Amino acid sequence: KAQELLRLERQIFSAWMYWLTTGDGAGGRLQQGFVSVLNEVESELSATKGGFFLGEKVSIVDMMFAPFLERMCASMLYFKG
């Protein structure tokens, strides 16, 4: 499960970076792709009963996601408004 979640972290990073650094055009395809992966992350996180990706204790998965999500929030406000 941890490997699957770490692959998801790479997916959201890629979707975020691609949308952030590329013009999205009128269709918003890149934004929709990012939102889709973000929804997957939310689904995985809400599927556990502890508030962390693998349950009640912090794991390496949480440690990999946390700094990226912080940077994502800051950069979205700056670059996307």
SULTASUL-V650005 format. One record per run of one state. SS is the DSSP state (@ for helix, = for strand, . for the rest). FROM is the first residue (numbers start at 1). TO is the last residue. If there is no record, write none. Layout:
{{SS	FROM	TO} {SS	FROM	TO}}
//
This chain:
{{.	1	1} {@	2	21} {.	22	28} {@	29	46} {.	47	51} {=	52	52} {.	53	54} {=	55	55} {.	56	59} {@	60	80} {.	81	81}}
//
